[in-house]
Amino acid sequence: MSCQIAVASTNPAKINAVREAFALAFPDVQCQISGYKTESGVAAQPMSSAETLLGADNRLYNLLHQLQQQPADFYVAIEAGLDDGMTFAWMRITDGKRDGRARSASLQLPALAVQRLEQGDELGDVMDELFGTQNIKQAGGAIGLLTQHKLSRSSVYQQALILALIPFLTPDWF
């Protein structure tokens, strides 16, 4: 058995999280995962939970619109943002009939990083500058840096994606 999964991102950390979450949730299904560039329609660095969820919703809608002629079994959008000095991400999944959503764990950020974000900078750029890394948002992310690599962006996203898959794992309740 196989399925096609479309992800509203080309970011390797997000695609890997989707791959790992679906492999855990559906171990007997061979999943083909493709990433697509999509627009969020919100600020590059969303500054509230509501704005971040809107960005995930917009990405999902734009992905569905973009792939009208190439249907997939699942469509996934992930949008990271800031809320009360913490970073997190919203997960959105649909198969066209059911919808799932979940919010990832939140990560406290250093005050200096929050100040820079409030000035309009993006988290990945701020973390790269503060920690001397390059393109951390496509690797372990801020969470990797701040947990001394005990957690990664993908690992936290993977957990939230499995939570967003609840309506598909227990469809009788949804």
N, C-alpha and C positions, 0 to 999 in steps of 0.2 A: 504494500500500500504506500502511496506517495502523495505529497501535497505541495502546492506552490505557495510561497509566502512572499509578499511584497512588503518591503520596509521603506518608510518615508524618510530615508537617510542613506547616504553613502559612507557614513562614519563607521570605520571598522569596529570600534568599541560597541556601538549600538547593534550592528549586524551580528557580531559575535554573541552578544547577550540574547538576541532573538534566537539564534541557532541553538544555544545551550538551553534556553528555557523550553523551546519546543521539543528538543530531544528528551528532556526530563519529563515533560508533560505527556508526550506521545511517543514512548520508546519504540513502538512497533511501526512507526510511520517514518518513511524516508522523506525528509523535507528539503526542497530546493528553495534557497533564499536569494532574493535579488533586491539590491538597494537602488533607490531612485531619488534623485535630487527633487526636493519639494520646498515650497515656501511656507513659512509659518504665519505670515501676516501680522506678526507682533514684533516688538523690539528684538534686536539680536540677543539682548540679555533681558528676558522677562523679569520683572521686579515684584511679582506677586503670584500667589497660587492661581488666582483667577486668570491672569494674563498667560501664565504657563499652560493651563488647561486649554485655553482658547487656542494657543499655538499648536498644541497636540491635535485638537479637533480640526483646525485648519489644515494641518499637514495631512491628516487622514482623509479629509474631504478632497484635497488637491490630488492625493495619490489615487483615490477612487476615480476621480475625473480623468486623470492622466492615463489610467489603465483600462478605460472603458472597452477597448478593443483587445486587451490582453488580460482576461480575468484571472484572478488568483483565488486560492482557497481561503487565505487569511490576508488581511491588510493590517499593518502595524505602524503606529506613530509613537515617537518618544520625543518629549520636549522638556529640556532642563531649564530651570529657572531659580529664582531667589524668593525667599519668603522669610521675613523677620530675621535677616542676617544668616539664614541657612540656605544651602543649595539642595535641590532635590529634582525629581523629574516626574512628569505625568506620563503614564502608559495608556495607549488607546488601541484596542484590537477589535476588528469586526470581520465577520464572514459574509456580511450582507443581510443576515437574518438576526444574529445576536451581536451584542456589543459588550465589551468588557473594558474596564478601566481600573487603574490602581495608581497610587502615588508611592514613590520610592521612599526609602528611609531618608531622613534629612541629616545634613552634615553641617556642623557649625564651622563658620569661616573666620579667619583672623580679621580683626577690626580693620586693619589696613586694606585687606582685600575688599571688604564690604564698602569702604569709603571709595575705592577706585570704581567699583561696580556702580555705585550711586552717581558717579561722575560720567557714566556712559561706557566704561570699558567692559569687555567680555571676560568672563571668568577664566577661560583657557589662556587668554593673553596675559591676564594679571598673574595667574599661577606660574606661567612660563617665566615671566619677569622676576617674580619674587623668589622662585626656587632654581632659576637658571636652567630650566628644561626647555625642550622644543616640541611644540605641538602635543602637549600633554592631554588635550581633550580627545585625541584619537588613540590614546593609550590608557593609562590607569586613571587619568582624571585627577581632579583635586583630592578626591577621596583616597586615591593611591598615595599621593604625596603626604597627606595629613595623617594617614593611619600607618605610615611607614610600610606601605605595600601589603598590609594585612588584608585589606579589601581593595577592590578595583571598581571603576565605574561599571564595567561589564557585570561584575558579580552582584552589585547592588541592583542594577537594572534587571538582571536575570530573575532575582527574587520577586521584584515588582511585576515583571511580565507574567510569571506563573500566577500571581494573584489576579492579574487582569484576565487570565485564561479560565478563571473559576466558572463563568457561564458556559464555557465549552467543555469543561471537565465534569460538571454536574448539571447537564442541560435540563433535567427534569425540574429544577428549581428556578430556571430562568426561561 
